[in-house]
Amino acid sequence: MVHGSKAPDNAAPKDLPALDKLLRECAPVVAEHGHTLVAREARALLDGLRARAVAGELPRAELDTLPQTLAARVTARMQPHMRAVLNLTGTVIHTNLGRSLLADAALQQVLALTGSPNNLEFDLATGARGDRDDLIEDLLCELTGAEAATVVNNNAAAVLLGIAALARGQEAIVSRGELVEIGGAFRMPDVMAAAGATLVEVGTTNRTHPRDYQAALNPRTGLIVKVHTSNYAVQGFTASVDEATLAPIAHAGGVPLMTDLGSGALVDLAQWGLPAEPLPQAMLAAGCDVVTFSGDKLLGGPQAGLIVGTKAAVGKIRKYPMKRALRLSKLPFAALEATLRLYLRPERLVQDLPTLRLLTRPQAQIAALAQQLLPAVAAAVAPRFTVEVVALQSQIGSGSLPVDRLPSAGLALSAVDGRGRTLEALAVVLRELPRPVIGRIHEARLLLDLRCLEEPMPLTSQLSVLKESLA
Ligand SMILES: *Cc1c(COP(=O)(O)O)cnc(C)c1O
């Protein structure tokens, strides 16, 4: 018996080419990518083939196309794991899909500035060392009415830094109704501990009163913290103390008031028929010393944590050593500044900011797109699936405004055999497209909410691949 070759059309280990020979046959690939990568992939390829040959499971025909196989492997290896996808989940600011989309102005600024030296920490007027905060502080103050502002890596960092800078080694008072967890490891009690502050809980889950805060104030108190309960709603017999009521209580006790808004829209969303979110400017007007919010939620910019407030409080935060470790890097910094500048032209925001544009898209427009796409999508998934246009409810996402829904539309795909497993398989095929399509399965249908598809092309251009994959 010939070892490793159970059938005549299977290759034996000795049939595999030597590494050098394979590399010579792939000279153009080596010329493009260099020896290191191509040789590493060639070795891995040959190892895999050898194991299959030993097992007698390597069809000889595979050896005829080894150069092409290797070239494809090398190309695949150079594809980043992080890829553009189509978000047809119906959740506009989707935390798992990268949250807000950057405006064109922000994208251009990132491209222009990060491939070149820039004045990130250089004062062009004096030629001396500068502070990156100076590039953005005036703008943030103008937009929010704050005395001072700074930015860090994300809002979680802003909250951590704010508490550490203002209350490390002291007590920080928080209502029991606001001890939130915001996805993953960000839980207010843990953040307090990490910041070195002692959490003092007041009130109850559903009701907290001004007197609860007053009773907790003592000489060890460093800070009162309010947290916007953005990702859930407490309904029924509830009471909380708003910032305007709490600020005088904090100040009478000689401590600052910090509020974490989470999403923090910079403009009143109600003007576009969206649910209202508390604005940083309103929080500052109510007497808060520090307000923190995210850059990549409703603001529509890059991941960032924005901190606005009084000179005294923001000054302490800026000087706190942890700030250096949490500072915003130049890429998002460039994008953030460009995004904030768009807010100087509020009338144009709906066009300029993709997040706002998507959130305000009328249902009729989305439904028209669904109608337009229906025949082509139906043809691509036939005969195993049927497609219909349906009314849907989009969500804003990222914990903002959790109970509100936006009337939307999309395509609902149903398996002709009616089995759930078939739908799961379809979801897999959609995720394997060159630009993965992410929908959601709900009540035995795969739903593609088209709110976030502004152009048909990214979907229609992939329908032939989809049809082939399903064949
Ligand atoms: C989202 C959120 C955070 C965290 O913000 P990131 O920018 O994601 O770090 C903190 N607090 C609240 C209330 C939030 O909603």
The ligand as a MOL file (V3000), in Angstrom:
LIG
                    3D

  0  0  0     0  0            999 V3000
M  V30 BEGIN CTAB
M  V30 COUNTS 15 15 0 0 0
M  V30 BEGIN ATOM
M  V30 1 C -22.4640 55.8410 26.5310 0
M  V30 2 C -22.3920 56.3430 27.9170 0
M  V30 3 C -21.1610 56.4250 28.5790 0
M  V30 4 C -19.8900 55.9530 27.9310 0
M  V30 5 O -19.5390 56.7690 26.8580 0
M  V30 6 P -18.4330 56.2580 25.7990 0
M  V30 7 O -18.2260 57.4380 24.9110 0
M  V30 8 O -19.0050 55.0830 25.1330 0
M  V30 9 O -17.2180 55.9260 26.5770 0
M  V30 10 C -21.1430 56.9130 29.8520 0
M  V30 11 N -22.2810 57.3110 30.4660 0
M  V30 12 C -23.4910 57.2490 29.8610 0
M  V30 13 C -24.7090 57.6990 30.6060 0
M  V30 14 C -23.5880 56.7700 28.5630 0
M  V30 15 O -24.7630 56.6960 27.9550 0
M  V30 END ATOM
M  V30 BEGIN BOND
M  V30 1 1 1 2
M  V30 2 1 2 3
M  V30 3 2 2 14
M  V30 4 1 3 4
M  V30 5 2 3 10
M  V30 6 1 4 5
M  V30 7 1 5 6
M  V30 8 2 6 7
M  V30 9 1 6 8
M  V30 10 1 6 9
M  V30 11 1 10 11
M  V30 12 2 11 12
M  V30 13 1 12 13
M  V30 14 1 12 14
M  V30 15 1 14 15
M  V30 END BOND
M  V30 END CTAB
M  END
